[in-house]
Amino acid sequence: MGQCIAGNAKINQTFKEKIMGLKIYNSLTKTKQDFVPLRSGMVGMYVCGPTVYGPSHVGHARTYVNFDVVRRYLEFLGYKVKYVQNITDVGHLVGDGDNGDDKITKQAKLENTDPYAISYKYECMYFDAMDKLNILRPTISPRATGFIPEMIDMVQTLINKGYAYVTSKGNVYFRVRKYAKYGQLSNRKLDEAKSGERILVASDKENPEDFALWKTAEGGHIMKWNSPWGVGYPGWHLECSVMSKKFLGETFDIHGGGLDNIFPHHESEFAQSEVANGKPFVRYFMHNNLITVNGTKMGKSMGNFVTLDDLFTRHSPMAVRYFILNYHYRSVVDFNEAEITKAEDQLNKIAEIYKKVCDNASNMMTMNLTDADQAYQKFLAAMDEDFNTPLAISELLKAVKYANSAVTGGKVGELAHIKTLLDSMFNILGLDLSKKGELVADNAQSQDNLLDLVADIRTKLRAEKNYALSDYIRDKLAELGVSSKDKKV
């Protein structure tokens, strides 16, 4: 059961004229500000993509569902959105000490393959998971390895300006203390750095807080390129500065990512971009909060890591999306499968009512202000207040309730109008009701589990001397090409 139609453009325009205007919480200014894009009618938006060295997890879902809704709502408001989301396929070191293997190389060693195979494998898995969550593909999805010459050029610019230096080992670092505004995004002061924050501090740095722009490739390092400073590879922060400039310009509207990207990633990115380009970097920084498990940050090292492939065998991707949107993007989400189940039940009820609306609505249109209209207005007002999806969903539920009353009351003309409003709300939130109940099973494991279950059932039937039913199941399996041998009982 798919959604009947997209939101009616005439009605949407009527409501757009009534709302106050979009406000966004800017992580840079620490205030909620009116959104005014750099160019009228256009929005340039860059969101840090995944480092492709492992399966996509719930943290990825949280970030990219949130920014998918940001993009959808901007497009609803009439903006043409150029959404850039990078793929980090090189240079992301295991720790912030700027030493050792990067995460992709480390995983390649664990899987006994090369880094290029690892990055391709997990990039494909990432996009597959995002598609299941009904996340729109980015306008552009550049890979870091495709922009090494541009990264080298930016490093050379920083060296020429005196903000970067080359060490005797061929490494290049950014002089953090030379950039007076370093820390403006994260509110960190250099003299307040905590001991032990970095795993290791490279011995060739001028100062411990200096971050890597280019690293010399040690023996056996496969992902490496020639540069004026020797054979090596780029630092993690460099790629986003280069690719955002390449596709969005030296200054652009929105830069998004997880809260854990603020430091050191976005702080370093901010510094090197403004120094290299000599212009303001980003107008609005947006950061979604973390996802926790029982109050503890989710992560591999904590043993509470939840992959999307695993989660989708128990819950439909739409239920996971709906669960995430019941939290404001700047609030912490505490992962709870019982709450996802509740969200799934609620989504199923919404879909049942919506189907009745689709089955009963005619082409008649009632333009009088109804309870559903008011709920729709409040839905848009909630989205205008820094994308307040929990409040927006509460208004969606009111509209669904009014729709149910209209169905039972036989108000056919009103149903056509309510259906249009519901379609618009579903589209903004990215809720595809046709996929509400789909599970994405691990096919091989699921088939094995199913065959084991069938074998156990047949064994039980034979123990009860119900040979006829046992043989019937065996014969039907044989018709499907599945052999089933009898166990002694």
N, C-alpha and C positions, 0 to 999 in steps of 0.2 A: 504494500500500500504506500504509494508515493504521495508527496504533497501535490495538491491539485494545481495551483498556479503560483506564480511569483506575486509579490505585493503590487497592488494597483498603483501605478505611477502618479496618477492625479491625486489620489487620497494621500499618498506619502508626501507629495509636495505641499498639500494643505497643512499637514501636521508639521512639516519642517519649518514652515513660516511661523508657527506658533511657539516653537521651543526657543529657549534663551540663547543657546550657543554652547559649543563644546568646551569643556574645561579639562585640562590634563595636569596631573601632579607631576611637576618637573623635579627629578632627583637632583638636578644641578642647583636650583634655587631653593629647594625644599618647600615649595609652595604650589598651590593649585592655580594654574594660569589659564586665561582665555587662549584657545588655540588659534593662532594666526599663521598660516603657512608662508613660506618664503616667496612662493609664486602663487598667485590667485588660481584656485581651482585645481592645483597640483600638490601632491604630498610625496616627498622622498622619505622613505622609511627603510632603515637598516636594522636587522635583528641578528645578533650573533647566533650562528648555526652550531650544529654539533661537531665535536671532535670524533671522527668515525673510527673508533677502535674497539667498540663493543656494542651489544644489543641496545636498542632504544629502551628507555625506562620511563617510569611514571613522572620523573622530573622533566623529561623532554615533553611529555604530554601536557604538563602544567604550563610550561613556558609557551609552547607553540599554539596551544588552544587559545590562551589569553591573547596573544598577538594576532591570531587569525581573526578574533572578534574585533580587535582594534581596526584591522584592515577592512573587515566587512562593514563596520559602522561608518568608517570614513567614506567608503564607496557608496553606501546608502545615502550619506549626506551630499553626494554629488561630486566628490573629489576623484580625480584620476590618480590612483596610488601606484607608485613604482616601488615595489617591495623587494628589497635585496636581502638574501639570507645566505651567508657563506657556508661552505663546507671546509672545516679544518682538516686537511689531509696531510699535514706536515707541521713540525715545529712546536707542538704543544708539549712542553717538558712535564715530566711526572710531578716535579715539585717546583717551587718558585726560586729555588737556589741556582737555577740556570746551569745545572750540571746533570750529566747522565743521559740516558736514552729518553727520547720523547715517547709519549704514550702509544703511538702507533707502532713504533719500532719494538717496543717492549712486548706488545701483544703479538706481533709477527714472530718473535722468538718463541713465545709460549705456544703458538699454533704451528710452528715449524714451517713458516712460509715467508714471503717477503712483504714489506710494508704496503706496496701498491695493491697487492691482493687483499690485504686486510682493509684498507680504506675503501676499496670498491665494494667489498662484501658488505660492510656495515653501513655504507651509504645507501645501498639498495634496500637493506632491511629498514633503515630509518624512513625513507620515503614511503615504503610499503605501510609502515605503522601509521605515518601521518595521513596517508590516503584513507586508511580505515577510520581514522578519527574525523574524517570529512574536513581536513585542513587544506585550504586552497594552496596550490603550489606557488612558490615565490615567482615574481616576475622574472627575476634573474637569480640563479643559484651558482655563483662562481666557486671554483675550487682553488685553494691557496696555491697549489703547485702550478697553476696556470699564470701566475703573476709574479714570478720570481724576478724578472728584469725590472719591473716597476718597484719592487721592494728594495732592490739594490740601489736604484736611483734615489729613493727616499732616504735611505741610510746615508748615501753620499751627501745629500743635501744637509742632513743633520750634522755630519762631520764638518762640512764646509762652514756651517754657521757656529761651530764651536760647542754644540750641544751633545755631541757624541765623540767617542774616542776609540781608537784601535789599540789593542793590547799586544804585547809581544807574542801571545799565543794565537793571534789572528782573530780574536773575538772583538766584537764591537758593542759598546754599551752606551746607554743614554745617561747623560749627567743630570740626575734628578735634582740635585741641589742648585743647579744653575737656573732651573725653571721655577721661578718664585711661586707660581700658582699651583704647583703640584700638591695634591691633597684637597683641592677645592670640591671635587665631586664626592669623595669618600669621607671628608672631614677629618682626615688623618694628618698629624703633624710628624715631621721626620724625627723629632726628638722624643716622640711618644711611642716609637716602634717597640714592640714587645720582643723580648729575648726568645729565640726559638721559633719565631714566626716562619722563618725560612728553613727548609730542610738542610741546605748547605749554602755557604756563601763562597762564590768563586774567588780564588786567590788573586786573580789578576784585575779585580775591580778597584777603582779609585775609592769608592764608597760602597758599603754593603747594600744600600737601597737602589743603586743603579741597576737598570734592567737591560736584558739582552736584546739587541737589534739583529745581530748576526753571530752565529756560533760556528766555530771550526768543527768540521766533521772528523771524528776520531776513526781509527781503523775499523773496517767492517761496516761502517755506516752507509747504508745503501742510498738513502734519500739525501743527495748532496748536489751542489751546483758550484760552478766557478764564479768567483767574485774578485774585486780588486784587492781583497784582504786574504784571499786563499779559498780553498774548497771548503764549503760549509753549507749551512741552511739557516733560514730566517727564524727570528724569535717569534713567539706566539702572538704578541700584541701587534706586530707589524702588519699582518695580513689585512686586518679590518680597516686600518687607516688607509691602506692602498686601495682596497676594493671599494670602499665607500666613496672615496674620491673619484675613482674610475667611473662609477656608474651613477653617482648622485651629486658629485661636485665637491668643492672644498668645504662648503657649508650646506647642510641639509636639515630637514625638519625633525625627524624622530629617530632616535637610536634606542633600541630595546635590548633586553636580555634579562637573565636572572639576577637576583639580588647579589649572589656570590660573584657576579661579573664586575661589580663596582670596583673592587680592589683585588688584585692589581690590574686586571685587564683593561677596564674602561678608563681608569685613572691614567694608565700609561698610554693608552691609545689617544686619549684627549690631549695629553702633553705633547706627544710627538707630532700629532696632526697640526696643532696650532702653531708649533714652532716651524715645522717644515713648510706649511702653506701660508703662514703669516696672516691667517684669517680665522674668525670664529669657526668652531668645528660643528657643534650640534645645537639646535635651538631648544629641543625638548629631550631629555633623557628619561626613559621609562624603565622601571625594573619591577618584575614580579617577585613576590616573596617565595620562600622556600617551601618544600614539601617535607613533612616529618612523619615518622612512625612512632607512635606512643611518645610524642614529644621530643624525639631524637632525630636529628638530621639524617635523611636517607642517604646511604652511600655503600659502596662495595666493602669498604674497610669495616663498616659497622655490622655487616652481616644481615642488613635489613633491606637489601637491594631488591626491587620488584621490576622485572622486565615487562614490557607491554605484550610481548608474545605470550608470556605466561598468564598475565592478567586477562587477556582476551579469550583465553580458554574457559574462563569462569564468568566473565561479564562482557556484554556487548560494548564495542567501542563508543557507541552513542551514549550508553549509560555512564561510561567513564568521562566523556566530554561533559555531560549534564552535571555529574557530580562536581567536576572542577569548576564549572561556571556558577555553582551555588556558593562559591567563595569569591570575595573581591580579589582582584589580581595582586593587590598590595598586602593582603592578609596571608598568614600561614595556613597551609592546608595540612591537616593531620590525616594521613592515609588510613582509611578504615573500610574494609571490605563490606562490613555490615551496612555502612552508610551508602556505599555504592549500590548495594542490593535495594535499599530503600529508594534511591534515586531511580533505579531501573523500574521498580514498581510504579513510581509516580509517572515516569515517562510512558509506560505502557497505558496507564489510565488516560493520560493526555492524548495518546494516539487513538485510543478507542473513541473518545469524544470527537476528536478531529475527523475520524472516519465517518461518523454519523453526520457531521456537518457537510462533508464532501458528498455523501450519499443523498442528502436532502436539500441542499442549497440549489436555488435556481439562478438565473441570470439577473433577477431583480436586484435593485440596489436602493437601500434606504440610507439617506444622507443625514437624517436627524441625529443629534448628539445622543448617543446611548451610553450605557454603563461600559460597554466594550470600548467605545471611543475614548472615554476618560481613562480607562486602563491603558490604552495604547499611548495616549499622551503622556501618562506617568511613566510608561516603559521608556519612551524616548527621552524624557527628562532624566531618568535614572542613568541612561547611557551617556547623556550629556555631562553628568557629574562624574567625570573620570572613569567612565565605563563600569558603572556599578551594576554588574550582572546579577548579584543576589537580589537586589531591589527590583531590577528589571524582570527577573523570573517570577517574583511575587506578583507583579502586575500581569505577567503572562498567565499565571494560574487563575487570576481573577477573570481575565478574558475567556479562558477555557471554561470556567464555571458559568459565565454568562452564556457562552455558546451552548453548554449543556441544557441550560434553562430554555434557550430559544428552541432547541431541538424538541424537548418535551412539550413546549408550549405551542409548537407548530408555526413559529414565526419564520416562514420560509424566506421572505424578502430580507429580513434582518440577518439570516444565516449567511446569505451571499456576502453581505457587508462584513460580518464578523470573520468569515473565512479569509477575506482579503487581509484583514488586520493580523490574523494569526499567521498567515503565510509570511508577511513582512517580518514579524517577530522571530519566527523560526529561521528565516534566512539570515537575519542579523546575528543570531546566536549560533548559526551553523548546525542546527539540529535537523538532521534528515530522518524523519520518522519512518521512512521505508526501511531503515537499517537498525531500528531500535532494538530488535531482538536477536541480531546476528551474533553468534559466537564465532571466533576464529580459532579453530582447534589445531593443535599439533597433529596433523593427519596421521603420521606414522604411529605415534604413541597412542592416539585415540583409537585407531583401528586395532592395535594390539590389545588395548584394554577391553574393547568391545568383544573381540574374539574370545578373550579369557572369560568374560562374563557369560557369553553364550555357551562356552564349554562347561562352565560351572552349572548353568541352568540345566543343560542336558544331562549332566552327571546326576543332579538332584532328581530330575524327572525319572531317570532309569532306576535310581535307588527306590523311588516310590512306585516302581513298576509301571510307570506311564510311558510305555515304549512307543505308543502310537504318536504322541505329541513330540517325543524326542526324535523319532525318525522323520516326522514332518519338518522339524526345524533343520535337521541334517540335509534333507532333500532340497529344501528351499535355499539353503546355503550353497549347495552344489550347483543349483541353477544360476547362482550369482558368481560361480567360479571359485568358491571357497570350500575347501575340503575340511571335514570335521571328523576326527577319529574318536571313537568311543573309548572312554577310560573304564577300567575295571572298577566295579562298585561292590 
